[in-house]
Amino acid sequence: MNVSVLHALIAAALFGASTPLAKLLGVQVSPILLAGLLYLGSGLGLTALRFVRDRGWKPSGLGTGEWPWLLGAIGFGGVLAPVALMFGLTRTSGASASLMLNLESVLTALLAWVVFKENADRRIVIGMLAIVAGGVVLSWPQETVSAQEWTGPLAVAFACFCWAIDNNLTRKVSASDALFIAGSKGLVAGLVNCTLALFIGTQLPAATSLVPIMLVGFLGYGVSLVMFVLALRGLGSARTGAYFSTAPFLGAGISILLLGESISLMFLLAAALMAVGVWIHLMENHVHEHQHEPLEHDHRHTHDEHHQHTHGFEWDGAEPHSHPHVHTPMRHSHAHFPDVHHRHGH
C-alpha cells in the first residue's frame, strides 16, 4: 500500500474516532464550544510538538507565494466552515446533517478536477462514488425525518463547500511543514469558535472535562490533520478526500468496539461499498510520459529520480532530509499520483 494512502486512512480513522470518544467522555457542552475546544487542543498540541521537535521556534519555511493559500485555507476551513456547520445544526436534524456532510468529498473532488485541473480517470470517479455511497448508506436516517427549514441544510452544504475549498488550498502548501500547517489551522479555528461560544454566554466545562476534550482534539483533529496534509502531498485533493470520507464508517466501527453498539445491515452494506471504493483506488496504475517544469520548494525527501540535485552546504549523507531545492526540467514516464511533483495537465 502506498504510504500516502496509509496517511489518508489514518487521518480518517482518527477523525472518525473523535465522535465516539467525545461521546464516551460523556461531556455535555454546546456544539460551538465543543468544536472550539477540539480545534484548540489540536492547535496547542501540534504547536508544542513542533516546538519540541525543532528544539525551539523555527520559521515556517513557507514561501511568499504560499501564504495566501494557507491563509485562505484557514479562513474557509478553520473559520467559515465550523461556524456554518454549527449554525446549520441548530436548524436541521443530526441525521440530515450527517447525510449532507458527505458532500465534502464530492465537492473537494469537483473543485480539484474542474478548478485546479487535477487528473481523474474513470476508475477514480467510480471508486469515489462507491465510497460516498457507503457514507450515504451509513448516515441515512433510520426513521422518518420531518421537513426542516431550508436554511439549516443550506448552511451545512455551505460548510462542506468551505471545507472543499480548504482541502484544495491546503494541497497548494502540502509540501511544507505539516505540523505548522495543521497547528496554525487548529489554533485559529479553536480561538474563533471558543470566542464565539463565550460571546453568546456558554460556560466552560470543569478542568476534569476540559483536558480530555482537548486531548481528543489533539488526536482526532490535530494528528488527523497532519496525516491529511501528508496524504495531500502524495495523492492530491480528490483521492485524499475520497479516502478520508471513510471516516464515518471507521467512526461507527470504533463505536461498535468501544461502546458496544450493535452492527446493523446498513453498516455492513456501507462497509462493503467503501471497501470496493478503496480497492478500486488501490488498483490505480496511472502511467504516461509527462513533463516536469522547473520547481523550487522545501520538503523532506530522499534522492530519488525526482531529486537529483547538488547541495550548497556540507551534507552528511543522511536521508530523508529537508532543505530548499530546485527541480530542473525533466521528461520521463512512470506510475504516479497527482502529488507535489506531478501537477501537470493531460
KEKE-3310 file (N, C-alpha, C; in steps of 0.2 Angstrom, whole numbers, plus 5000, padded with zeros to 4 digits):
npx = (5004:5003:5012:5006:4992:4990:4992:4981:4970:4973:4971:4958:4953:4957:4950:4937:4936:4935:4922:4915:4923:4922:4909:4910:4917:4906:4904:4894:4893:4890:4888:4896:4906:4912:4917:4926:4935:4940:4947:4956:4963:4970:4977:4986:4992:4999:5007:5015:5022:5029:5037:5045:5051:5059:5067:5065:5058:5055:5056:5042:5045:5037:5035:5034:5024:5016:5009:4996:4988:4988:4982:4970:4965:4964:4955:4943:4942:4945:4938:4925:4919:4917:4908:4897:4893:4889:4879:4870:4867:4859:4847:4843:4841:4851:4853:4850:4860:4872:4871:4872:4885:4893:4894:4906:4917:4913:4912:4925:4932:4926:4930:4944:4945:4939:4942:4955:4962:4966:4971:4959:4954:4942:4941:4945:4934:4923:4927:4927:4913:4908:4913:4908:4894:4894:4895:4883:4874:4877:4874:4861:4845:4836:4823:4808:4811:4806:4801:4813:4818:4824:4836:4844:4850:4855:4865:4874:4878:4885:4895:4902:4906:4915:4925:4929:4935:4945:4952:4958:4965:4974:4981:4990:5000:5005:5018:5025:5029:5020:5016:5016:5007:4995:4994:4993:4980:4972:4974:4969:4955:4951:4952:4943:4930:4929:4929:4918:4908:4909:4906:4892:4888:4891:4896:4912:4917:4921:4938:4942:4935:4939:4952:4952:4944:4952:4962:4957:4954:4967:4972:4961:4958:4970:4982:4976:4974:4987:4991:4982:4987:4999:4995:4988:5000:5005:4995:4986:4971:4958:4959:4963:4953:4943:4947:4947:4934:4930:4929:4916:4912:4923:4922:4910:4913:4923:4914:4906:4916:4921:4909:4900:4890:4877:4878:4872:4862:4863:4876:4884:4882:4887:4900:4904:4902:4912:4923:4924:4926:4938:4947:4946:4953:4965:4970:4973:4984:4992:5000:5010:5020:5027:5030:5041:5041:5052:5054:5054:5055:5053:5054:5054:5064:5071:5085:5078:5073:5067:5074:5088:5099:5112:5120:5122:5128:5137:5134:5129:5125:5114:5097:5079:5080:5078:5078:5078:5076:5079:5070:5075:5070:5062:5059:5049:5043:5032:5023:5012:5005:4994:5004:5015:5024:5019:5009:5004:4996:4985)
npy = (4994:5011:5024:5036:5033:5026:5036:5044:5036:5033:5047:5047:5037:5042:5055:5050:5043:5053:5057:5046:5045:5057:5055:5045:5051:5058:5071:5086:5099:5115:5113:5123:5127:5115:5111:5122:5119:5106:5110:5119:5111:5103:5113:5119:5107:5102:5113:5114:5101:5103:5113:5106:5096:5104:5110:5122:5138:5139:5146:5145:5141:5143:5149:5166:5166:5156:5159:5166:5155:5146:5155:5157:5144:5142:5152:5148:5134:5134:5144:5149:5137:5129:5138:5139:5126:5124:5133:5127:5115:5119:5121:5110:5092:5080:5068:5072:5082:5074:5066:5075:5080:5071:5078:5085:5077:5075:5088:5092:5084:5088:5102:5100:5094:5102:5116:5116:5108:5094:5078:5065:5049:5037:5026:5032:5040:5031:5024:5034:5037:5025:5025:5037:5033:5023:5031:5038:5028:5024:5035:5037:5042:5032:5033:5041:5058:5074:5087:5100:5117:5127:5134:5128:5115:5121:5129:5119:5113:5124:5124:5112:5115:5125:5118:5110:5119:5123:5110:5110:5121:5119:5109:5116:5120:5109:5103:5109:5111:5100:5100:5113:5119:5111:5114:5128:5130:5124:5132:5144:5141:5135:5146:5156:5149:5146:5159:5164:5155:5159:5172:5172:5167:5154:5143:5138:5120:5110:5108:5095:5089:5097:5094:5081:5083:5091:5083:5073:5081:5085:5072:5068:5079:5086:5077:5069:5079:5082:5070:5070:5081:5076:5066:5073:5078:5068:5062:5071:5081:5076:5061:5060:5066:5056:5044:5049:5051:5039:5040:5041:5028:5021:5028:5023:5010:5010:5014:5003:4994:5001:5006:4996:4996:4989:4980:4984:4980:4991:4996:4985:4985:4998:4996:4987:4994:5004:4997:4992:5004:5009:4998:4999:5011:5008:5000:5008:5012:5024:5029:5037:5047:5062:5079:5088:5103:5117:5119:5125:5121:5116:5102:5087:5074:5060:5056:5052:5048:5060:5069:5073:5083:5095:5100:5115:5116:5108:5091:5077:5065:5059:5053:5053:5071:5088:5103:5119:5116:5114:5109:5103:5105:5090:5075:5061:5044:5035:5026:5036:5048:5063:5071:5082:5084:5081:5089:5091:5095:5085)
npz = (5000:4996:5005:5006:5005:5016:5026:5023:5027:5040:5045:5042:5051:5064:5064:5063:5075:5084:5087:5093:5104:5111:5114:5123:5133:5139:5140:5142:5133:5123:5105:5098:5107:5110:5097:5096:5107:5104:5092:5097:5106:5096:5090:5100:5105:5093:5090:5102:5100:5088:5093:5102:5093:5085:5094:5099:5093:5075:5059:5048:5035:5024:5007:5000:4991:4995:5007:5005:5000:5012:5022:5016:5016:5030:5033:5026:5030:5044:5050:5043:5039:5051:5059:5050:5050:5064:5065:5055:5061:5071:5065:5058:5057:5066:5059:5046:5044:5045:5034:5024:5026:5018:5006:5006:5002:4989:4983:4986:4977:4964:4964:4963:4951:4942:4944:4949:4940:4943:4939:4935:4932:4925:4934:4946:4948:4949:4960:4970:4970:4975:4988:4993:4992:5001:5013:5012:5014:5027:5035:5033:5037:5050:5054:5049:5045:5049:5038:5036:5040:5026:5028:5037:5031:5020:5026:5031:5019:5014:5023:5020:5007:5010:5017:5006:4998:5007:5008:4995:4994:5004:4999:4990:4998:5004:5003:5012:5030:5039:5052:5056:5047:5050:5064:5064:5058:5068:5079:5075:5071:5084:5092:5086:5087:5101:5106:5100:5106:5120:5119:5116:5128:5133:5145:5151:5153:5167:5173:5174:5163:5153:5149:5144:5133:5125:5123:5115:5104:5100:5095:5086:5078:5077:5075:5065:5055:5052:5046:5036:5028:5024:5016:5006:5000:4994:4986:4981:4980:4977:4978:4991:4998:4995:5001:5014:5017:5022:5035:5043:5043:5049:5061:5065:5067:5077:5087:5089:5094:5106:5112:5112:5103:5092:5077:5062:5047:5038:5041:5037:5024:5020:5024:5014:5002:5004:5005:4992:4985:4990:4987:4973:4971:4976:4966:4956:4942:4936:4922:4911:4899:4904:4907:4918:4925:4929:4946:4963:4979:4997:5006:5016:5009:4999:4989:4976:4959:4956:4963:4960:4964:4968:4983:4992:5003:5017:5017:5026:5021:5026:5025:5025:5022:5024:5014:5005:4988:4970:4956:4940:4923:4916:4907:4908:4910:4921:4934:4944:4956:4957:4965:4974:4965:4953:4946:4933:4917:4906)
capx = (5000:5006:5012:5001:4986:4990:4991:4974:4966:4975:4968:4950:4952:4957:4944:4931:4936:4934:4915:4913:4927:4919:4903:4912:4918:4900:4904:4889:4894:4887:4892:4901:4912:4915:4921:4932:4940:4943:4952:4961:4968:4973:4982:4991:4996:5004:5012:5020:5025:5033:5042:5050:5054:5064:5071:5064:5054:5058:5052:5038:5048:5033:5037:5030:5018:5012:5005:4989:4985:4987:4978:4964:4963:4962:4949:4937:4941:4945:4933:4919:4915:4914:4903:4892:4890:4886:4873:4866:4865:4853:4841:4842:4842:4858:4853:4851:4867:4877:4870:4874:4892:4896:4895:4913:4922:4911:4914:4933:4934:4924:4934:4950:4945:4936:4945:4963:4964:4969:4969:4955:4951:4936:4942:4945:4927:4919:4929:4925:4906:4907:4915:4902:4888:4894:4894:4876:4870:4879:4871:4854:4840:4833:4817:4806:4813:4801:4804:4817:4819:4829:4842:4849:4853:4859:4871:4878:4881:4890:4901:4905:4909:4921:4930:4931:4940:4951:4956:4961:4970:4979:4985:4995:5006:5006:5025:5028:5029:5013:5014:5015:5000:4989:4994:4990:4973:4969:4974:4964:4948:4949:4951:4937:4925:4929:4927:4910:4904:4909:4902:4885:4886:4892:4901:4917:4917:4926:4945:4942:4932:4942:4958:4951:4941:4957:4967:4953:4955:4974:4972:4956:4958:4977:4986:4972:4975:4994:4991:4978:4991:5004:4991:4988:5006:5007:4989:4981:4965:4952:4960:4964:4946:4939:4949:4945:4927:4928:4929:4910:4912:4928:4920:4905:4916:4925:4909:4904:4921:4921:4903:4896:4884:4875:4880:4866:4863:4866:4883:4888:4881:4891:4907:4905:4903:4918:4929:4925:4929:4945:4950:4947:4958:4972:4972:4975:4990:4992:5007:5011:5025:5025:5035:5042:5043:5056:5051:5058:5052:5056:5051:5058:5065:5077:5087:5076:5074:5065:5078:5095:5102:5118:5119:5126:5131:5141:5129:5132:5123:5108:5091:5077:5082:5074:5081:5076:5080:5077:5069:5076:5065:5064:5053:5050:5037:5032:5017:5012:4999:4995:5007:5018:5029:5015:5003:5004:4990:4985)
capy = (5000:5017:5027:5042:5030:5025:5043:5046:5031:5035:5053:5046:5034:5047:5059:5046:5041:5058:5057:5041:5046:5063:5053:5041:5055:5060:5079:5090:5106:5117:5111:5128:5127:5108:5112:5126:5116:5101:5113:5122:5106:5102:5118:5119:5101:5102:5119:5111:5096:5106:5117:5101:5093:5109:5112:5130:5141:5138:5149:5140:5139:5144:5154:5171:5165:5151:5162:5167:5148:5144:5160:5156:5138:5144:5156:5144:5128:5135:5150:5149:5131:5127:5142:5137:5119:5124:5136:5123:5110:5122:5121:5104:5086:5077:5063:5076:5085:5069:5064:5081:5080:5068:5082:5087:5074:5076:5095:5093:5081:5093:5108:5098:5092:5107:5122:5115:5104:5088:5072:5060:5044:5034:5022:5036:5043:5026:5022:5039:5036:5019:5027:5041:5029:5020:5036:5040:5022:5023:5040:5038:5041:5026:5035:5047:5064:5079:5093:5105:5124:5126:5137:5123:5111:5126:5131:5113:5112:5129:5122:5107:5119:5129:5113:5108:5124:5122:5105:5111:5126:5116:5105:5120:5121:5102:5101:5112:5108:5098:5102:5120:5120:5109:5118:5135:5129:5122:5137:5149:5138:5135:5153:5158:5145:5147:5166:5164:5152:5163:5178:5170:5166:5147:5142:5132:5115:5109:5106:5087:5088:5101:5091:5075:5085:5094:5078:5070:5086:5084:5066:5067:5084:5088:5072:5068:5084:5081:5064:5073:5085:5072:5062:5078:5079:5062:5059:5076:5083:5071:5055:5060:5067:5050:5040:5052:5050:5033:5042:5039:5021:5020:5030:5018:5003:5011:5015:4996:4991:5004:5007:4990:4997:4984:4980:4984:4979:4997:4996:4980:4987:5003:4993:4983:4999:5008:4993:4992:5010:5009:4993:5002:5016:5005:4996:5013:5012:5029:5029:5041:5051:5068:5084:5091:5110:5120:5120:5126:5121:5114:5097:5081:5070:5056:5057:5048:5051:5067:5074:5073:5089:5096:5104:5121:5115:5101:5086:5071:5059:5057:5054:5059:5077:5094:5110:5121:5113:5116:5104:5106:5102:5083:5072:5053:5040:5031:5027:5042:5051:5070:5073:5089:5084:5079:5093:5093:5093:5079)
capz = (5000:4996:5011:5007:5006:5023:5029:5022:5031:5047:5046:5043:5057:5070:5064:5064:5082:5089:5089:5099:5110:5114:5117:5128:5139:5142:5142:5139:5131:5117:5099:5096:5112:5109:5091:5098:5112:5100:5087:5101:5108:5091:5088:5105:5105:5087:5091:5107:5097:5084:5097:5105:5088:5082:5099:5099:5087:5069:5054:5044:5029:5018:5003:5000:4987:4998:5012:5003:5000:5019:5025:5013:5019:5037:5033:5024:5034:5051:5052:5040:5039:5058:5061:5046:5052:5070:5063:5052:5066:5075:5061:5054:5062:5066:5054:5039:5043:5044:5027:5020:5026:5013:5001:5007:4997:4982:4981:4985:4970:4959:4963:4961:4944:4937:4945:4950:4935:4945:4935:4937:4927:4926:4939:4952:4949:4951:4967:4974:4970:4979:4995:4995:4993:5008:5018:5012:5017:5034:5039:5031:5043:5051:5055:5045:5047:5047:5034:5040:5037:5021:5029:5040:5026:5016:5030:5031:5012:5013:5027:5016:5001:5013:5018:5000:4996:5012:5006:4989:4995:5008:4994:4987:5003:5007:5003:5018:5036:5040:5059:5056:5043:5054:5070:5063:5057:5074:5084:5073:5072:5091:5095:5084:5090:5108:5107:5098:5111:5126:5117:5117:5135:5135:5151:5150:5157:5173:5171:5173:5157:5148:5147:5140:5127:5121:5121:5109:5099:5098:5091:5081:5074:5075:5072:5059:5050:5050:5041:5030:5024:5021:5011:5001:4997:4990:4982:4978:4984:4976:4981:4998:5000:4994:5007:5021:5018:5025:5042:5046:5043:5054:5067:5068:5069:5083:5092:5090:5098:5112:5116:5112:5099:5088:5070:5058:5040:5034:5042:5033:5017:5019:5024:5008:4997:5005:5004:4985:4983:4992:4982:4966:4971:4977:4960:4951:4939:4931:4919:4905:4898:4907:4908:4924:4924:4934:4953:4969:4986:5003:5010:5017:5003:4998:4982:4971:4952:4956:4967:4958:4964:4972:4989:4993:5010:5018:5018:5030:5018:5030:5022:5022:5024:5021:5013:4999:4982:4964:4951:4934:4918:4915:4904:4909:4911:4927:4938:4948:4958:4957:4971:4974:4959:4947:4945:4926:4913:4902)
cpx = (5004:5006:5007:4994:4985:4989:4984:4969:4967:4971:4960:4949:4952:4952:4938:4930:4934:4927:4913:4917:4924:4912:4905:4914:4912:4900:4898:4890:4891:4891:4897:4907:4915:4920:4927:4937:4943:4949:4958:4966:4972:4979:4988:4995:5001:5009:5017:5025:5031:5039:5048:5054:5060:5068:5071:5059:5058:5054:5048:5041:5043:5036:5032:5023:5013:5007:4998:4985:4983:4982:4971:4961:4960:4956:4943:4936:4941:4940:4926:4915:4913:4908:4897:4889:4887:4879:4868:4863:4859:4847:4840:4843:4849:4859:4854:4858:4872:4877:4873:4882:4896:4897:4902:4917:4920:4913:4921:4935:4932:4928:4941:4951:4944:4941:4953:4966:4968:4966:4964:4952:4945:4936:4942:4938:4923:4921:4927:4917:4904:4908:4909:4896:4888:4893:4887:4872:4871:4875:4864:4849:4836:4825:4815:4808:4808:4805:4807:4817:4825:4836:4847:4853:4858:4866:4876:4881:4886:4896:4905:4909:4915:4926:4933:4936:4946:4955:4960:4966:4976:4984:4991:5001:5008:5013:5028:5027:5022:5011:5013:5008:4994:4989:4991:4983:4969:4969:4969:4957:4946:4948:4944:4931:4924:4927:4920:4906:4904:4906:4895:4883:4887:4897:4906:4916:4922:4933:4945:4939:4936:4948:4957:4948:4947:4962:4963:4954:4962:4975:4967:4956:4965:4981:4983:4974:4982:4994:4987:4983:4997:5001:4990:4994:5007:5001:4985:4975:4959:4953:4960:4957:4942:4941:4947:4938:4925:4928:4922:4910:4917:4926:4914:4908:4920:4920:4906:4909:4921:4915:4898:4890:4883:4877:4874:4868:4866:4873:4887:4888:4886:4899:4909:4907:4910:4924:4930:4928:4936:4949:4951:4952:4965:4974:4974:4982:4991:4999:5006:5017:5023:5031:5035:5044:5048:5052:5056:5054:5056:5052:5056:5058:5071:5079:5085:5076:5071:5069:5086:5098:5108:5116:5124:5128:5134:5135:5132:5130:5117:5102:5086:5079:5078:5078:5078:5080:5076:5076:5070:5071:5067:5057:5054:5043:5037:5025:5017:5005:4999:4998:5010:5022:5025:5009:5003:4997:4991:4982)
cpy = (5006:5021:5032:5039:5029:5031:5045:5042:5032:5042:5052:5042:5038:5052:5056:5044:5046:5059:5052:5042:5052:5060:5048:5045:5058:5067:5082:5097:5108:5115:5116:5127:5120:5108:5116:5123:5110:5104:5116:5117:5103:5107:5119:5113:5101:5107:5117:5106:5098:5110:5112:5098:5098:5112:5120:5132:5141:5142:5143:5137:5140:5150:5160:5170:5159:5153:5163:5160:5146:5149:5159:5149:5139:5147:5152:5138:5129:5140:5149:5143:5129:5131:5140:5131:5120:5128:5132:5117:5113:5122:5115:5098:5084:5072:5067:5079:5080:5066:5069:5082:5076:5072:5085:5084:5075:5083:5096:5090:5086:5099:5106:5097:5098:5114:5121:5110:5097:5082:5067:5055:5041:5029:5026:5038:5037:5024:5027:5039:5031:5021:5032:5038:5026:5025:5038:5034:5022:5029:5041:5037:5035:5027:5040:5053:5069:5084:5098:5112:5124:5129:5133:5119:5115:5128:5125:5112:5118:5127:5117:5110:5122:5124:5110:5113:5124:5116:5106:5116:5124:5112:5109:5121:5114:5100:5104:5108:5106:5100:5109:5122:5118:5113:5125:5135:5128:5128:5143:5147:5138:5142:5156:5155:5146:5154:5167:5161:5156:5169:5177:5168:5158:5147:5136:5126:5114:5107:5098:5085:5091:5097:5085:5077:5088:5089:5074:5075:5085:5078:5066:5073:5086:5083:5070:5073:5084:5075:5066:5077:5081:5068:5067:5079:5074:5060:5064:5076:5077:5064:5055:5061:5060:5045:5043:5052:5043:5034:5040:5032:5019:5022:5025:5012:5004:5012:5008:4993:4994:5005:5001:4991:4991:4985:4979:4982:4985:4997:4991:4982:4993:5001:4990:4989:5003:5004:4992:4998:5011:5004:4996:5007:5013:5001:5001:5012:5017:5030:5033:5045:5058:5073:5087:5098:5112:5121:5121:5126:5118:5108:5091:5076:5065:5058:5052:5051:5058:5072:5072:5079:5089:5100:5110:5121:5109:5096:5080:5065:5056:5058:5050:5065:5082:5100:5112:5118:5115:5110:5106:5102:5094:5080:5064:5050:5035:5031:5032:5044:5059:5073:5080:5089:5082:5082:5096:5092:5087:5080)
cpz = (5000:5002:5012:5008:5013:5028:5029:5026:5038:5049:5047:5049:5063:5070:5066:5071:5086:5091:5094:5105:5114:5118:5123:5135:5143:5144:5138:5138:5125:5111:5097:5100:5111:5103:5093:5102:5108:5095:5091:5104:5103:5090:5093:5105:5099:5088:5096:5104:5092:5087:5100:5099:5085:5087:5100:5093:5081:5064:5050:5038:5023:5014:5003:4996:4990:5004:5010:5003:5007:5022:5022:5015:5026:5037:5031:5028:5041:5054:5050:5041:5046:5060:5057:5048:5059:5069:5060:5057:5071:5072:5056:5059:5061:5060:5047:5038:5042:5037:5022:5020:5021:5006:5001:5002:4990:4979:4981:4979:4964:4958:4961:4954:4940:4938:4945:4945:4937:4941:4938:4932:4929:4932:4946:4953:4952:4958:4972:4975:4975:4987:4997:4996:4999:5014:5018:5016:5025:5038:5037:5037:5044:5052:5050:5049:5044:5042:5038:5036:5032:5023:5033:5035:5021:5019:5030:5024:5011:5017:5023:5010:5004:5014:5012:4997:5000:5009:4999:4989:4999:5004:4991:4992:5006:5007:5009:5024:5038:5047:5059:5053:5048:5061:5070:5062:5063:5079:5081:5074:5079:5094:5093:5087:5097:5110:5106:5104:5118:5125:5118:5124:5137:5141:5149:5155:5162:5170:5170:5166:5151:5145:5142:5133:5122:5119:5115:5103:5096:5093:5085:5076:5072:5072:5065:5054:5047:5044:5035:5025:5021:5015:5005:4997:4992:4985:4979:4982:4983:4979:4988:5001:5000:5000:5013:5022:5020:5033:5046:5047:5049:5061:5070:5070:5076:5089:5094:5095:5105:5116:5115:5108:5094:5080:5066:5051:5036:5035:5038:5026:5015:5019:5017:5002:4998:5003:4996:4982:4984:4988:4975:4966:4972:4971:4954:4949:4934:4928:4912:4905:4900:4908:4915:4923:4930:4940:4958:4975:4991:5006:5011:5011:5003:4991:4977:4964:4951:4960:4966:4958:4969:4978:4990:5000:5011:5020:5021:5027:5021:5026:5026:5025:5021:5020:5006:4993:4976:4959:4944:4929:4917:4912:4905:4909:4917:4930:4943:4950:4957:4963:4970:4968:4953:4946:4938:4923:4909:4895)
residu = (MET:ASN:VAL:SER:VAL:LEU:HIS:ALA:LEU:ILE:ALA:ALA:ALA:LEU:PHE:GLY:ALA:SER:THR:PRO:LEU:ALA:LYS:LEU:LEU:GLY:VAL:GLN:VAL:SER:PRO:ILE:LEU:LEU:ALA:GLY:LEU:LEU:TYR:LEU:GLY:SER:GLY:LEU:GLY:LEU:THR:ALA:LEU:ARG:PHE:VAL:ARG:ASP:ARG:GLY:TRP:LYS:PRO:SER:GLY:LEU:GLY:THR:GLY:GLU:TRP:PRO:TRP:LEU:LEU:GLY:ALA:ILE:GLY:PHE:GLY:GLY:VAL:LEU:ALA:PRO:VAL:ALA:LEU:MET:PHE:GLY:LEU:THR:ARG:THR:SER:GLY:ALA:SER:ALA:SER:LEU:MET:LEU:ASN:LEU:GLU:SER:VAL:LEU:THR:ALA:LEU:LEU:ALA:TRP:VAL:VAL:PHE:LYS:GLU:ASN:ALA:ASP:ARG:ARG:ILE:VAL:ILE:GLY:MET:LEU:ALA:ILE:VAL:ALA:GLY:GLY:VAL:VAL:LEU:SER:TRP:PRO:GLN:GLU:THR:VAL:SER:ALA:GLN:GLU:TRP:THR:GLY:PRO:LEU:ALA:VAL:ALA:PHE:ALA:CYS:PHE:CYS:TRP:ALA:ILE:ASP:ASN:ASN:LEU:THR:ARG:LYS:VAL:SER:ALA:SER:ASP:ALA:LEU:PHE:ILE:ALA:GLY:SER:LYS:GLY:LEU:VAL:ALA:GLY:LEU:VAL:ASN:CYS:THR:LEU:ALA:LEU:PHE:ILE:GLY:THR:GLN:LEU:PRO:ALA:ALA:THR:SER:LEU:VAL:PRO:ILE:MET:LEU:VAL:GLY:PHE:LEU:GLY:TYR:GLY:VAL:SER:LEU:VAL:MET:PHE:VAL:LEU:ALA:LEU:ARG:GLY:LEU:GLY:SER:ALA:ARG:THR:GLY:ALA:TYR:PHE:SER:THR:ALA:PRO:PHE:LEU:GLY:ALA:GLY:ILE:SER:ILE:LEU:LEU:LEU:GLY:GLU:SER:ILE:SER:LEU:MET:PHE:LEU:LEU:ALA:ALA:ALA:LEU:MET:ALA:VAL:GLY:VAL:TRP:ILE:HIS:LEU:MET:GLU:ASN:HIS:VAL:HIS:GLU:HIS:GLN:HIS:GLU:PRO:LEU:GLU:HIS:ASP:HIS:ARG:HIS:THR:HIS:ASP:GLU:HIS:HIS:GLN:HIS:THR:HIS:GLY:PHE:GLU:TRP:ASP:GLY:ALA:GLU:PRO:HIS:SER:HIS:PRO:HIS:VAL:HIS:THR:PRO:MET:ARG:HIS:SER:HIS:ALA:HIS:PHE:PRO:ASP:VAL:HIS:HIS:ARG:HIS:GLY:HIS)
# end
